[in-house]
Amino acid sequence: MTQRLKDKVAIVTGAAAAERDGLKGIGGAAAWLFAKEGAKIVIADINAEQGQRTTAQIQETYGDALFVRLDVSSEDEWKQAVQTTVDRFGRLDVLVNSAGLTGGGSDVETTSLEHWNRMMDVHVKGTFLGTKYAIAEMRKVAGGSIVNVSSMHGIVGIKYGAATAYQAAKGAIRIFTKAAAIQYAKENIRVNSIHPGNTNTPMAVPYMTDKDWTKLWIDETPLGRFAHSDEIAYPILYLASDESSYVTGAELVVDGGINAV
Ligand SMILES: NC(=O)c1ccc[n+]([C@@H]2O[C@H](COP(=O)([O-])OP(=O)(O)OC[C@H]3O[C@@H](n4cnc5c(N)ncnc54)[C@H](O)[C@@H]3O)[C@@H](O)[C@H]2O)c1
């Protein structure tokens, strides 16, 4: 084993969907990879049943792992999740903000205020609160790495279909990341965003079973296929580990080449 995260403690949000033999989400794939690379993992998700199953399997395979039930849009629950992590593992080195909701397909006029607020709550407020409460603990250990999962759609518009609130939320994560990166760079707390393209995860199943949608997007993707969740988890691992020690405020696009066209 290479142990790229040896002795690190990491919280990964939205990592419940990652049972051993099932389709894994991006956060879930990152949690497995982090554990394999020597990290102590805290899976934080609103889905307690699946989160506990995934955590138990990671624990059986690699050792220390903990599940905390967290709604990322709740400030009280974030405080509790960070405290529980530190009580159990003594420190916090890495935070991956990956919890998310499916985009929905609405243009500006058909986007309800309720949908808009939900997208902002989970993606933007969730990323802000996680970053806010992780920083105090990272300061105690003289540094840390925060990886915020945005999207290719946080950088450019969507050619096929519309996801107004989702895009606005993912764009906000991109620039929030840069603001936080600059504010905490002197304390060696690095903050970066990752921008996946279409990735085969539980959340994406409703799109990826639509043959017309799938054909449009595969034709649009220079690499000619969708990503496996591990192909996003490895770049997240790089940003989380000390290998990226001089990288902060960056946006790592992992989209099969779509944004390069
Ligand atoms: N799958 C893609 O094609 C794709 C592309 C670009 C970006 N992303 C982003 O990557 C991230 C992970 O997506 P995924 O497709 O791997 O999802 P996934 O299949 O892992 O599902 C998302 C997870 O987030 C959890 N979650 C939802 N709301 C929550 C809340 N309020 N608090 C805590 N947990 C909550 C769910 O329970 C679930 O476990 C998301 O932010 C998503 O927007 C996904």
The ligand as an SDF file (V2000), in Angstrom:
LIG
                    3D

 44 48  0  0  0  0  0  0  0  0999 V2000
  -22.4600   12.3660  -11.0440 N   0  0  0  0  0  0  0  0  0  0  0  0
  -22.1340   13.3790  -11.8590 C   0  0  0  0  0  0  0  0  0  0  0  0
  -22.2510   13.2910  -13.0960 O   0  0  0  0  0  0  0  0  0  0  0  0
  -21.6000   14.6580  -11.2790 C   0  0  0  0  0  0  0  0  0  0  0  0
  -20.9950   15.5710  -12.1450 C   0  0  0  0  0  0  0  0  0  0  0  0
  -20.4870   16.7690  -11.6160 C   0  0  0  0  0  0  0  0  0  0  0  0
  -20.5770   17.0150  -10.2680 C   0  0  0  0  0  0  0  0  0  0  0  0
  -21.1750   16.1100   -9.4500 N   0  0  0  0  0  0  0  0  0  0  0  0
  -21.2440   16.4480   -8.0320 C   0  0  0  0  0  0  0  0  0  0  0  0
  -20.5330   15.4820   -7.2980 O   0  0  0  0  0  0  0  0  0  0  0  0
  -21.0860   15.3660   -5.9880 C   0  0  0  0  0  0  0  0  0  0  0  0
  -21.3910   13.9190   -5.7160 C   0  0  0  0  0  0  0  0  0  0  0  0
  -22.3150   13.4900   -6.6960 O   0  0  0  0  0  0  0  0  0  0  0  0
  -22.6000   11.9620   -6.9860 P   0  0  0  0  0  0  0  0  0  0  0  0
  -23.1990   11.9120   -8.3450 O   0  0  0  0  0  0  0  0  0  0  0  0
  -21.3970   11.1580   -6.6920 O   0  0  0  0  0  0  0  0  0  0  0  0
  -23.7240   11.7140   -5.9070 O   0  0  0  0  0  0  0  0  0  0  0  0
  -24.0740   10.4380   -5.0000 P   0  0  0  0  0  0  0  0  0  0  0  0
  -24.6410    9.3960   -5.9010 O   0  0  0  0  0  0  0  0  0  0  0  0
  -22.9440   10.0750   -4.1470 O   0  0  0  0  0  0  0  0  0  0  0  0
  -25.2390   11.0670   -4.1060 O   0  0  0  0  0  0  0  0  0  0  0  0
  -25.0970   12.2180   -3.3280 C   0  0  0  0  0  0  0  0  0  0  0  0
  -24.9460   11.9240   -1.8480 C   0  0  0  0  0  0  0  0  0  0  0  0
  -25.1630   13.1740   -1.1540 O   0  0  0  0  0  0  0  0  0  0  0  0
  -25.9910   12.9070   -0.0350 C   0  0  0  0  0  0  0  0  0  0  0  0
  -26.7250   14.1170    0.3570 N   0  0  0  0  0  0  0  0  0  0  0  0
  -27.7160   14.7370   -0.3470 C   0  0  0  0  0  0  0  0  0  0  0  0
  -28.1730   15.7950    0.3570 N   0  0  0  0  0  0  0  0  0  0  0  0
  -27.4520   15.8460    1.5190 C   0  0  0  0  0  0  0  0  0  0  0  0
  -27.4610   16.7170    2.6470 C   0  0  0  0  0  0  0  0  0  0  0  0
  -28.3220   17.7280    2.7390 N   0  0  0  0  0  0  0  0  0  0  0  0
  -26.5760   16.4820    3.6400 N   0  0  0  0  0  0  0  0  0  0  0  0
  -25.7100   15.4330    3.5650 C   0  0  0  0  0  0  0  0  0  0  0  0
  -25.6720   14.5810    2.5330 N   0  0  0  0  0  0  0  0  0  0  0  0
  -26.5290   14.7840    1.5200 C   0  0  0  0  0  0  0  0  0  0  0  0
  -26.9130   11.7710   -0.5040 C   0  0  0  0  0  0  0  0  0  0  0  0
  -27.5130   11.1000    0.5920 O   0  0  0  0  0  0  0  0  0  0  0  0
  -25.9550   10.9210   -1.3000 C   0  0  0  0  0  0  0  0  0  0  0  0
  -25.3020    9.9690   -0.4790 O   0  0  0  0  0  0  0  0  0  0  0  0
  -22.3310   16.2530   -5.9750 C   0  0  0  0  0  0  0  0  0  0  0  0
  -22.0180   17.4810   -5.3600 O   0  0  0  0  0  0  0  0  0  0  0  0
  -22.6380   16.4390   -7.4470 C   0  0  0  0  0  0  0  0  0  0  0  0
  -23.3380   17.6230   -7.7030 O   0  0  0  0  0  0  0  0  0  0  0  0
  -21.6820   14.9410   -9.9150 C   0  0  0  0  0  0  0  0  0  0  0  0
  1  2  1  0
  2  3  2  0
  2  4  1  0
  4  5  1  0
  4 44  2  0
  5  6  2  0
  6  7  1  0
  7  8  2  0
  8  9  1  0
  8 44  1  0
  9 10  1  0
  9 42  1  0
 10 11  1  0
 11 12  1  0
 11 40  1  0
 12 13  1  0
 13 14  1  0
 14 15  2  0
 14 16  1  0
 14 17  1  0
 17 18  1  0
 18 19  2  0
 18 20  1  0
 18 21  1  0
 21 22  1  0
 22 23  1  0
 23 24  1  0
 23 38  1  0
 24 25  1  0
 25 26  1  0
 25 36  1  0
 26 27  1  0
 26 35  1  0
 27 28  2  0
 28 29  1  0
 29 30  1  0
 29 35  2  0
 30 31  1  0
 30 32  2  0
 32 33  1  0
 33 34  2  0
 34 35  1  0
 36 37  1  0
 36 38  1  0
 38 39  1  0
 40 41  1  0
 40 42  1  0
 42 43  1  0
M  CHG  2   8   1  16  -1
M  END
$$$$
